[in-house]
């Protein structure tokens, strides 16, 4: 299991002075190294990424990955809203 985190900056949304921005959804994907993260569902698996905290103008998201196999993986943390 691995913990992955990343920060999101959206002008007038994450920097509006709130502890966390409303309406932003985080998604964590992982798959084989060298494969396409846009193919979620084919080579890639996904999990929700939760808001951890606001950090100045950024919001930090985190998610846990359970791969089942010890090997190298690529990952992608995205946000939409």
FENCORTA-V607614 format. One record per residue. RES is the residue in three letters. PHI is phi in whole degrees, 0 to 359 (NA if undefined). PSI is psi as a letter, one per 30 degrees, with the letter a starting at -180 (none if undefined). OMEGA is omega as a letter, one per 20 degrees, with the letter a starting at -180 (* if undefined). Layout:
BEGIN
((RES/PHI/PSI/OMEGA) (RES/PHI/PSI/OMEGA))
END
This chain:
BEGIN
((UNK/NA/k/r) (UNK/228/k/r) (UNK/260/k/r) (UNK/244/k/r) (UNK/223/l/r) (UNK/201/l/a) (UNK/246/k/a) (UNK/240/k/r) (UNK/236/k/r) (UNK/230/j/a) (UNK/308/k/a) (UNK/68/g/r) (UNK/247/d/a) (UNK/282/f/a) (UNK/258/g/a) (UNK/275/g/r) (UNK/91/g/r) (UNK/272/l/r) (UNK/296/e/r) (UNK/209/k/a) (UNK/281/k/r) (UNK/277/k/r) (UNK/86/g/r) (UNK/260/k/r) (UNK/245/k/r) (UNK/260/k/r) (UNK/222/k/r) (UNK/249/k/r) (UNK/237/l/r) (UNK/213/l/a) (UNK/192/a/a) (UNK/297/k/r) (UNK/302/k/r) (UNK/89/f/r) (UNK/267/l/a) (UNK/267/j/a) (UNK/293/f/r) (UNK/284/f/r) (UNK/263/h/r) (UNK/306/k/a) (UNK/106/f/r) (UNK/268/d/r) (UNK/268/f/a) (UNK/251/l/r) (UNK/241/l/a) (UNK/232/l/r) (UNK/209/l/r) (UNK/289/k/r) (UNK/243/k/a) (UNK/265/l/r) (UNK/293/k/r) (UNK/271/e/r) (UNK/186/l/r) (UNK/278/k/r) (UNK/231/i/a) (UNK/65/c/r) (UNK/274/f/a) (UNK/251/l/r) (UNK/250/k/a) (UNK/256/k/r) (UNK/247/k/r) (UNK/219/l/r) (UNK/208/l/r) (UNK/250/k/r) (UNK/244/k/r) (UNK/245/j/a) (UNK/269/f/a) (UNK/84/f/a) (UNK/234/k/r) (UNK/282/j/r) (UNK/199/l/a) (UNK/279/k/r) (UNK/228/l/r) (UNK/263/l/r) (UNK/220/l/r) (UNK/219/k/r) (UNK/248/j/a) (UNK/235/l/r) (UNK/222/k/r) (UNK/216/l/r) (UNK/161/none/*))
END
